[in-house]
Amino acid sequence: MPPPRPLATIRTMDDGLRRLTGIASIIFTIGTALHAFVVVNHHTLTLMMVKANADPATAGQFLTTFRVVGCLYIAGNALGVLALLKSPPRWLFWPVLAVNVTQAAGVFMVPPEMWAAAREEFGLVGMLPSLVTDGGALVLAVILVVGRGLSMRKGPSSGAERALRHTKSEIR
């Protein structure tokens, strides 16, 4: 009977994928902060609400909630920077994947009026933080899932894991 496959962890992925995850997480952390605290300001949000025929009087409340959620994504993206450690925590893969999958939903959830308001207020540059973070999160999530599948197929990646597997097979 073959040994069980290792659980998906950031550690079982190759160095290139961990580096990509860490660097992307830095970029997404900065992009999310820019989007939540620079691009989406009271004026841009009010403009979006006017364009969407919504009540602009609720912009302040919406902005507060939006920034709280933005802070959660800033923290979640910052967590992904731990992938750059020589020996990242084993549990890191799943939170990083969850943050990126949910952040990728922004590609589909941002209303067209927000894009129009950001572009009107800041030009094309105002659209970049969300495009980079949400679109990049979609790409990274796909790469993580594919990378996980490939690393699972290869089996244990560290010498210690291979030695342990070999020792277990000798005992049988």
C-alpha positions as CSV (number, residue, x, y, z in Angstrom):
1,M,0.0,0.0,0.0
2,P,1.5,3.4,-1.0
3,P,2.1,5.9,1.7
4,P,-0.6,8.6,2.1
5,R,-0.1,11.8,0.2
6,P,1.0,14.7,2.3
7,L,-1.5,17.4,3.2
8,A,-1.3,20.5,1.0
9,T,0.9,23.0,2.7
10,I,2.9,25.9,1.4
11,R,6.0,23.9,2.5
12,T,5.3,21.1,0.0
13,M,5.3,23.5,-2.9
14,D,8.4,24.4,-4.7
15,D,10.4,27.5,-3.9
16,G,9.3,29.3,-7.1
17,L,5.6,29.0,-6.2
18,R,6.3,30.1,-2.6
19,R,8.2,33.1,-3.8
20,L,5.4,34.0,-6.3
21,T,2.9,33.7,-3.5
22,G,4.9,35.9,-1.1
23,I,5.6,38.6,-3.7
24,A,2.1,38.6,-5.0
25,S,0.9,38.9,-1.4
26,I,3.0,42.0,-0.9
27,I,1.6,43.5,-4.1
28,F,-2.0,42.6,-3.2
29,T,-1.5,44.1,0.4
30,I,-0.4,47.4,-1.1
31,G,-3.0,47.4,-3.8
32,T,-5.8,46.6,-1.4
33,A,-4.7,49.4,0.9
34,L,-4.6,51.8,-2.0
35,H,-8.1,50.7,-3.2
36,A,-9.7,50.8,0.3
37,F,-8.1,54.1,1.5
38,V,-7.2,56.1,-1.5
39,V,-9.3,55.2,-4.5
40,V,-12.5,54.5,-2.7
41,N,-12.9,57.7,-0.7
42,H,-16.1,59.5,0.2
43,H,-16.2,61.5,-3.1
44,T,-15.6,58.5,-5.3
45,L,-18.2,56.5,-3.5
46,T,-20.8,59.3,-3.6
47,L,-20.1,59.6,-7.4
48,M,-20.6,55.9,-7.8
49,M,-23.9,56.0,-5.9
50,V,-25.2,58.8,-8.0
51,K,-24.2,56.9,-11.2
52,A,-26.0,53.8,-9.8
53,N,-29.1,55.8,-8.8
54,A,-28.5,54.9,-5.2
55,D,-28.9,57.2,-2.2
56,P,-25.6,59.1,-1.8
57,A,-26.5,59.9,1.8
58,T,-25.5,56.3,2.7
59,A,-22.0,56.7,1.3
60,G,-20.4,57.3,4.7
61,Q,-21.9,54.1,6.2
62,F,-20.9,52.1,3.2
63,L,-17.4,53.5,3.2
64,T,-16.9,52.5,6.8
65,T,-18.0,48.9,6.1
66,F,-16.0,48.8,2.9
67,R,-12.8,49.8,4.8
68,V,-13.4,47.3,7.5
69,V,-13.6,44.6,4.9
70,G,-10.6,46.1,3.2
71,C,-8.6,45.9,6.4
72,L,-9.5,42.2,6.7
73,Y,-8.1,41.7,3.1
74,I,-5.0,43.7,3.9
75,A,-4.4,41.4,6.9
76,G,-5.2,38.3,4.8
77,N,-2.9,39.4,2.0
78,A,-0.1,40.3,4.5
79,L,-0.4,36.7,5.9
80,G,0.6,35.4,2.5
81,V,4.0,37.2,2.8
82,L,4.9,34.4,5.3
83,A,5.3,32.2,2.2
84,L,8.6,33.9,1.8
85,L,10.0,32.4,5.0
86,K,12.5,29.6,4.6
87,S,10.1,27.3,6.5
88,P,6.6,28.8,6.3
89,P,3.9,27.5,8.6
90,R,2.2,24.3,7.4
91,W,-1.3,25.8,7.8
92,L,-0.6,28.8,5.6
93,F,-1.8,27.3,2.3
94,W,-5.5,27.2,3.1
95,P,-5.9,30.8,4.4
96,V,-3.9,32.2,1.5
97,L,-6.0,30.2,-0.9
98,A,-9.2,31.4,0.8
99,V,-8.2,35.1,0.8
100,N,-7.2,34.9,-2.9
101,V,-10.4,33.0,-4.0
102,T,-12.7,35.5,-2.2
103,Q,-10.7,38.5,-3.3
104,A,-10.9,37.3,-6.9
105,A,-14.6,37.5,-6.6
106,G,-14.1,41.3,-6.6
107,V,-13.5,41.0,-10.4
108,F,-17.2,40.1,-10.8
109,M,-18.7,41.9,-7.8
110,V,-17.4,45.5,-8.3
111,P,-20.3,47.3,-10.0
112,P,-19.6,49.0,-13.3
113,E,-20.5,52.4,-11.6
114,M,-17.5,52.0,-9.3
115,W,-15.1,51.5,-12.2
116,A,-16.6,54.6,-13.9
117,A,-16.3,56.7,-10.8
118,A,-12.7,55.6,-10.1
119,R,-11.8,56.3,-13.7
120,E,-13.5,59.7,-13.6
121,E,-11.9,60.6,-10.3
122,F,-8.3,59.2,-10.9
123,G,-8.1,58.2,-14.5
124,L,-7.0,54.7,-15.5
125,V,-4.6,54.7,-12.5
126,G,-7.7,54.7,-10.2
127,M,-8.7,51.3,-11.6
128,L,-5.3,49.6,-11.3
129,P,-5.4,48.7,-7.6
130,S,-8.6,46.7,-7.9
131,L,-7.7,45.3,-11.3
132,V,-4.3,44.1,-10.0
133,T,-5.4,42.8,-6.6
134,D,-8.7,41.1,-7.7
135,G,-7.5,39.9,-11.1
136,G,-4.1,38.9,-9.7
137,A,-5.8,37.1,-6.8
138,L,-7.8,35.1,-9.4
139,V,-4.6,34.2,-11.3
140,L,-2.8,33.3,-8.0
141,A,-5.7,31.2,-6.8
142,V,-5.6,29.1,-10.0
143,I,-1.8,28.8,-9.8
144,L,-2.1,27.7,-6.1
145,V,-4.7,25.0,-7.0
146,V,-2.7,23.7,-10.0
147,G,0.6,23.9,-8.0
148,R,-1.0,22.0,-5.1
149,G,-2.1,19.3,-7.5
150,L,1.4,19.0,-9.0
151,S,3.1,19.0,-5.6
152,M,0.7,16.4,-4.3
153,R,1.5,14.2,-7.4
154,K,5.2,14.5,-6.7
155,G,4.9,13.5,-3.1
156,P,7.0,14.7,-0.2
157,S,9.4,17.5,-1.3
158,S,11.9,17.7,1.5
159,G,14.7,15.3,2.2
160,A,13.3,14.7,5.7
161,E,9.9,13.8,4.3
162,R,11.4,11.4,1.8
163,A,13.6,9.8,4.4
164,L,10.6,9.4,6.7
165,R,8.6,7.7,3.9
166,H,11.6,5.5,3.1
167,T,12.0,4.5,6.8
168,K,8.3,3.7,7.0
169,S,8.4,1.5,4.0
170,E,11.4,-0.4,5.4
171,I,9.5,-1.1,8.7
172,R,6.7,-2.7,6.8
